Amino acid sequence: MIANLMMYQRPELVDAHNRYWQFIREGLQNAKIESPEALSQDAEEFFVWKHPELVLSQTCGMPYRTWLHDKVELVGTPDFGIKGCPPGYYRSALIVRADDPRTDVEAFQDATFAYNQTFSQSGYAAPYWHVKPFGFWFENRLHADQHLQSAKAVAEGRADIASLDAVSWRNIEKYEPFPNKLRVLDWTTPTPGLPLITAQGQNRAAIFTAVEQAIANLEESDRSCLGIKGIVQIPRDTYLEVPNPPAEC
């Protein structure tokens, strides 16, 4: 058995995530669903997502629609209360240095774009479709591995622009020392947020209920810390309708 909630983990959120998991686990036990005592927060993501005994994890929309949708069960989507988005949806902040004089995306055509992964909805697919109407994609790109590292690359001048999902950007603004060096240039179009998944054959309805009750049972301080408002059900086909960038990009 394995479970993790790694997508928004930070040192400041470890305790809140652990308490959240314990509430989820109580609900799973009540539903006669076996689960690990602790989250495997440092496990490799695809190892977790494809694990035959996966109890619960959170993935990204692009890996879900590209590789996972026919191999896992979709449990539901946490709602992080993102401004300008329907419940369970999110969008990306296109961030640049605060002192960069450029005021629109078109002016960044020749800039260096920092991204976390090419299979990231918020860090790669969303900005690709955002700039496509302007007739370009960033030729100069820096693979930073994580949203936090993308933001640091811009703040430190190693890149000029990056795309960070709204929850990650909110956490960076709250916990990091450098956001005053950055500003939001624009926001991408909202898409379904990071879904919770479980292995095929698991009781996804019971798992959804366990997560829903766990969120309700959290202390308000932990809900605020995690930024989570609830959980919603977004249809599988809605995820699959979101386009991927062309393979050559």
Sequence and secondary structure as in RCSB ss.txt:
>XXXX:A:sequence
MIANLMMYQRPELVDAHNRYWQFIREGLQNAKIESPEALSQDAEEFFVWKHPELVLSQTCGMPYRTWLHDKVELV
GTPDFGIKGCPPGYYRSALIVRADDPRTDVEAFQDATFAYNQTFSQSGYAAPYWHVKPFGFWFENRLHADQHLQS
AKAVAEGRADIASLDAVSWRNIEKYEPFPNKLRVLDWTTPTPGLPLITAQGQNRAAIFTAVEQAIANLEESDRSC
LGIKGIVQIPRDTYLEVPNPPAEC
>XXXX:A:secstr
 EE   TT  GGGHHHHHHHHHHHHHHHHHTT    SS  TTS HHHHHT TTEEEEE  HHHIIIIITTTEEEE
EEEE   TTS TTEE EEEEEETT    SGGGGTTSEEEES TT IIIIIHHHHHHGGGT   SEEEE SSHHHH
HHHHHTTS SEEEEEHHHHHHHHHH S GGGEEEEEE   EE   EEEETTS HHHHHHHHHHHHHHS HHHHHH
HT  EEE   HHHHHTS    TT 
